[in-house]
Amino acid sequence: MLLNSSLQKSGLSREDTGLVTELVYGSISRMLTLDYVLGDFVTKGIAKLQPWVRNLLRLSLYQIMYLDRIPSHAAVNEAVNIAKKRGHQGISGMVNGVLRSVLRAGDLPVLKEGLSGEERISILHSHPLWMVRRWAAEYGMETAEAMCAANNEPPSVSVRVNTTMISRDNLLAQMQQAGMEASVSRVSPYGIVVKGGGNLALTSWYSDGYISIQDESSMLVAEAVDPKPGMNVLDCCAAPGGKSAHMAELMKDEGSIYANDLHEHKAKLIADQALRLGLESITTGSRDALELEDTLEPESFDRILLDAPCSGLGVIRRKPDLKWRKQPEDVASVAVLQGELLQSVARLLKPGGVLVYSTCTTEQAENSGIVADFLKNNPGFAPVTFSSPVWERLEETAVAAGEGIQLLPQHFGSDGFYIARLERLS
């Protein structure tokens, strides 16, 4: 948000805006690696530097190590000029000395001897050591490294086509005729992946309701819910409304979707989405999802989607700051809430109805662990996971995780996502 507001005030060209965004996101994403390298060249240690000096060195080193089109000497000169302008002669001299020493050192980082496999991955791919250890224990060392590497790749831009207005093939043809590098999604039959298309929210396709900007993995959730025209559907934690809108589109806008979110201003985002997309089947509400069972009729919904609050560790590629803000205890604390939410909203499902539980995380404590505990305590529910077209399409690539399916960020270059389908038998 801060970057966006700063760029809007800057008046930079599109190219320079792209470079600033790359520098900020890249430096945050690679921060641990950058600090590891700088630690060998800053005599008194980078922790003792003023924050702006430390970040100036990080930004400059990121250009030197990871960007090909900026000459290294230009990155050094620019850093020295900024240091002179903002600081004093001593700071600019230190910045100059550090960065020129970096240039003389050659290929970086140089890893110290005796590192464990997890430590090597942590340093090379710039992820907290606790996270690497967790993923290595869960998925194996090779997969853990692939996850970390994928999280450092730039995210793709994907859109979901509003098929109540236009077919995907038709819209794809329009984009290609406009000179865009657009292709069909390998993940979702409703998705298009666009490279170098700029901000698609500023296009007429968006304002006219033909598209929604949504990650490919996220598009799978509504498809897994499989809502039919005329059904009564509940989306428990719905903001900003992408999955609610997708379900309405799949239902041909026939039936009823109650899209709930805890916050009133977020419920308005859902209503705004529905209005933009020309969808009339969505109504919104704002209350705690744990209280829905007290205010809605028991066993009254044909389909329920619980896209649960989670640690978000599947979307690090889009939000690299998550790596540094999250701690192991965050996973455990949110898992408690997830279990309570699933137990509570399940009471609103009709016999024969389907409940989909999904998250945008890779942590099985929040995913298969939650579903397994729920099924153990609720013998009236059974998994129906592998009868879905989603599974048939992805089963050779995605990870079978308990009664659900787990997409990892390296599978398709999309977000890490977990989806499980549960049916109420009685």
Sequence and secondary structure as in RCSB ss.txt:
>XXXX:A:sequence
MLLNSSLQKSGLSREDTGLVTELVYGSISRMLTLDYVLGDFVTKGIAKLQPWVRNLLRLSLYQIMYLDRIPSHAA
VNEAVNIAKKRGHQGISGMVNGVLRSVLRAGDLPVLKEGLSGEERISILHSHPLWMVRRWAAEYGMETAEAMCAA
NNEPPSVSVRVNTTMISRDNLLAQMQQAGMEASVSRVSPYGIVVKGGGNLALTSWYSDGYISIQDESSMLVAEAV
DPKPGMNVLDCCAAPGGKSAHMAELMKDEGSIYANDLHEHKAKLIADQALRLGLESITTGSRDALELEDTLEPES
FDRILLDAPCSGLGVIRRKPDLKWRKQPEDVASVAVLQGELLQSVARLLKPGGVLVYSTCTTEQAENSGIVADFL
KNNPGFAPVTFSSPVWERLEETAVAAGEGIQLLPQHFGSDGFYIARLERLS
>XXXX:A:secstr
 HHHHHHHHHT  HHHHHHHHHHHHHHHHTHHHHHHHHTTT TT GGGS HHHHHHHHHHHHHHHH SSS HHHH
HHHHHHHHHHHS HHHHHHHHHHHHHHHHH SS    TT  HHHHHHHHHT  HHHHHHHHHHH HHHHHHHHHH
HTS   EEEEE TTT  HHHHHHHHHHTT EEEE SS TTEEEEES   GGGSHHHHTTSEEE  HHHHHHHHHH
   TT EEEESS TT HHHHHHHHHTTT SEEEEE SSHHHHHHHHHHHHHHT  SEEEE S GGGHHHHS TT 
EEEEEEE     TT TTT TTHHHH  HHHHHHHHHHHHHHHHHHGGGEEEEEEEEEEES   TTTTHHHHHHHH
HH TTEEE GGGSHHHHHHTTTSEEETTEEEE HHHHSS  EEEEEEEE  
